[in-house]
């Protein structure tokens, strides 16, 4: 069964510091995609970053980067130079080739302290 | 460009009543998805439309849930009769072409359903 596990229900970080959110997944598929979505308080969920499993290079989007460890089935999100606007629920998600449905983790609530 | 919209934002109904949730996807998006998050649990997939056809409805919990997407535009999700365990936040998402896989899904703000 495909599952996504986020082991940190809550995390906090000081403004301008770096924080890493953990995510592991379980799959038998060879063609799959991994995502981090962000849901700010009372706002819509938006895509932060996307990784294709066949790509060895870690995805990066400005201050957001991932550490994709395929053998370990690990997909952590690093946020550098944290800003107050980064405070949100972060969801790790997965889908596989031939399907578009997302399998989500339970989420990590990130607090950014000024 | 307008994002995914959902109506209503909140709904409180009694057990046994009927509720209909609506989702308007981003214009031109053929793919439309419904998800649900029950408090304290993961967001769970319910179903996927491609235009007006149900591509995957493996996540629909039971036959009290009926989803439609007439004309391939907006979609409705009806719960009849509602039970207490149906409470949660119902999210709709849409995406563009299916072909390359792992397409970005654009989410609506969700409808918070409370069944009392």
Interface residues (C-beta under 8 A of the other chain):
Chain A: X4 X31 X32 X33 X35 X37 X43 X44 X45 X46 X47 X50 X52 X91 X95 X97 X98 X99 X100 X101 X102 X103 X104 X105 X106 X107
Chain B: X3 X4 X31 X33 X35 X40 X41 X42 X43 X44 X45 X48 X55 X56 X58 X59 X91 X95 X98 X101 X102 X103 X104 X105 X106 X107 X108 X109 X110
